[in-house]
Amino acid sequence: MSPLRAGVVGLGTMGRHHVRVLRELAGVELVGATDPEPRARAAADRTISVTADLDELLLLGLDMCVVASPTLTHTDIGLRLADAGVHTLIEKPLASDPESGRLLAKAFEQRGLIGAVGHIERYNPAVSALQARLAHGDLGSVFQITTRRQGPFPQRIRDVGVVMDLATHDIDLTHWVTGCRYLTVTAFTAQPSGRPHEDLVTVSGLLRDGTVTNHLVNWLSSMKERIITVTGERGCLTANTLSTELHFYRNGSVTASSVDGPRFHGASEGDQVRYAISKREALSVELEAFRDAILQKPVDIVTMWQGVDTIKVADAILTASRNCEAVTLNAGELNLPSQRDAWLAVTRQGEQ
């Protein structure tokens, strides 16, 4: 079988990483990249064709493409790639607003093309191990999910704020590890830098199955942190995606009980386990999954419909912050089951 011919749109930091990984990806031939900025093109890998225009890149004959351009350009570029019949992975967020995301998802779906979103954190080995243990029932019932994502300001981001750029990671991870959509969100944001977009956000949310969520996100901190903690009836699982570590804090002895309810475990500390995890680069795993989806192999990718769900939550967070009130999502879908497979099926089919 001939290798899939691949291209990259956007040669900023993330685009260059895609170029690096695609060059080494088995079954794929990286044939070219494009960026309108002369400096970005000058710094690109010169062993591939580098163009200033997407139409020139398409003339090279692409089977698949990665879009790593600014968020506000995603819709136009994605629709052009769909029209050209190119399977496409668009870096998160899928689009700048839910309606644009729906346009993209429908365009690829109607043409029978693979449309994926680059939520790379889902492919971090620590998160994959966390999700597998939750699916296996290691925690029993899940009560709460908290995330902390903070670090220095990324100079590459100019067109969106921290909610669309960083918090979308945590929204997607919450969707994925629980298989459940958000019901309600409240949020507070601030703009200490004076930029048009928010620099920090704190989010409190409730999933449709009653799980409580909390997200702390900023790009103002000198301390870089990427943590997701899931609390359940048997203890806590904590994944660190920077160090690729997963810890299990098992509940201690039974210490309390209610009159009518079950005995409650967890008021005292129990064992701590640090799991051994095989550390592979998340971007390599993500692009392998994208390749295999094009080849019609059974893999788990972030679909565009899932990307739309994530943007809807991010948009609700911004609305909640702007109006200082809770925002309810998916109110008409409360009878849907919350299991992971049901969520995957719903998002792959699109919105009713």
Beta strands, then each sheet from edge to edge (+ up, - down):
strand 1: 4-9
strand 2: 28-34
strand 3: 49-51
strand 4: 64-67
strand 5: 87-91
strand 6: 115-118
strand 7: 142-150
strand 8: 182-190
strand 9: 200-207
strand 10: 212-218
strand 11: 225-232
strand 12: 235-240
strand 13: 245-251
strand 14: 254-257
strand 15: 263-265
strand 16: 269-275
strand 17: 327-328
sheet 1: 3+ 2+ 1+ 4+ 5+ 6+
sheet 2: 16+ 13- 12+ 11- 7+ 10+ 9- 8+ 17-
sheet 3: 14+ 15-
end
